[in-house]
Amino acid sequence: MESNISRWVLYNVVVCFAVYWLSNLILWYPWSVNENLGQILMLTINPLLWGFASYSCIKKYPGTNLFKGAFLNSLIFIAEAVISDLIFFAGIQKAADKLLQPTTFYGWGFVATVPFIIYFLFKNHIRKNRVSLVKRNFKMPLSIGLFSFAVITIIVMLNIHFH
């Protein structure tokens, strides 16, 4: 059981990595052109991405207590989101001051609560559709995460503008 939990935690980290960088790839440019557009996209697209990610992780939780799976998913996602924000804003963009915005705190609160919302809305569906985590489950989120991270890093580092 210990290795199943360890593998599941790693899966959560990989899925969070994918969703974080994909959402930034989708939101970053519109947000840099028009903050209101970025916020609208954040309020519409991000809930779908993070909700799907939490659902995917919780339904693969190897334990019997799915609420505990949602809780652990929340902890992993919020920790990784904060660390990723530090990497993206302070490290890559050299703009740590952008982190101290109300939208950043909203985003972190949202990421922390989505697993619980998904659990309460879909717990019966999740129980019926539980699946075991296998190695091939890592391939798609890892590919999406690495691609998104690479593209956004190249855009920022090379100072590419799409005006």
C-alpha positions, 0 to 999 in steps of 0.5 A: 500500500505504501508504494501505491500511495507514493506513486499516487502522490507522484501522479498528483505532482505530475498532474498539477505540473501539467495543469499549472503550466497549461493554464499559464500557457493559455492565460498568460498572453491574454492576461498580458494584453488585457487583464480583464480578459485574463481574469475572465479566462481564469474564472472560466477555463481554470475551474474546468482544468483544475476540476478535471485534474482533481477528479482524475487524481481522486478517482485513482486514490488507492485508499478507501477514504476518498475524503482523505484523498481529496485532502491530500490532493488539495495539499499537494496541489496548493504546495505545488501551485505556490512553488510554481508561482514562485518559479514562474513569477520570481524566477522566470519573469523576474516579477515577484511583485506580481505575486502580491495581487488579490488574484494570486491569493484567489487562485491559491484558495481556489486550487486548495478548495477544488478537490473538496468541491469535486469530492462533494459534487462527484463522490458517488460517481468517483466511487463507481468509476475508481481505477487503479493508477498505472504507469501509462497514466503519467504519460499524457500529463507529463507530456502536456506539462513539459511542453507547456513549461517549455513553450512559456519559458521560451516565450518569456526568456526570448521576450517574444511578443504577439502584438 
